[in-house]
Amino acid sequence: MGKTTKIAVLTGGMMLCFALLIAQQPPKTEDYLPILVEGRIWVYGDSMAGHHRYPIIHAWIYMEIEKDTIFDNKMCKKLSEWHTTYPEKVFVQYAYEEDNGIVYKSYLDDHGKPYFAPGKPHIDMNLKVGDDFGLGKVIKVDSINVRGVVRKRISMNSCELIEDEAFFVEGIGASSDSYFDPGPGTITETGRVRYLLSVLDENGNVIFTQEDFRAPSYSQSGVDRIEDDTKNDDRIYDLFGRLVVNPIQGTIYIRNGKKFVQPRH
């Protein structure tokens, strides 16, 4: 065997070993799935939740995450919003995401101009059970598997009258968002809520829906690693996990993690 042939055989063997080594490695996953991804569209349902206990959608909002831009001396994503109530207008907001999963989103002032509220994040994926956020409190931190993608989920109960529960999901965002009505002229507080109905990727494919926020807990190891403080929670929930203020006699509810029937008086 000539010198050149030996070198070729040795090189080929090394490349084969390297390929086998790579094949044996577990698939690499990202440490954190970003929420602000260019080209995605958030589809919201606008609900008069301040007047109805459960969501009644009366308008649709399409918010597209656009390219990077500088706003308020920060590198942000431009958010262009189309509202079916005001089809002739495009509302522009801005958002930026820190590496640790904290998202800041601009608000609208009395003249409809966007601004950032210092120290007031829109989403925080680092919250733990028992932490307060806005008017809500974190009751569970777990993971869900939706369409083959495993994402971290933070579940909260809210004392706010407009809704009973809310979720933050990694790579998706918040399940709902109270806001100031972007009407023509000035901005007036209405107690409305936007429910995130679906998320579309850059090709228009649905990657997440409102129902997915309530997907069952998932663990790759087969053992759910869940932070949960509902064991010592005397509050009452229905079978969908929603907080119940006025339980109905003879109805099945959950308290302290156990089902019970509301007694009849």
Protein Blocks (a to p, Z undefined) as FASTA:
>chain_A
ZZklmmmmmmmmmmmmmmmmmmmpccdddfbdcfbdghiacddddddfklpfbdcdfbdc
dddddddddeehiacdddddddfklmmbccdddddddfkopacdddddfkopacddehia
fbdckbcehiaehjbccfbdcdddeehiacdddddddfbfkbmbdcddehibpfbdcddd
dbehiaddehiacddfbdcdfkopafbdfklmmgccddfklpacdddfklmccbdcdfko
pacfbdcehiacdeehiacddddZZ
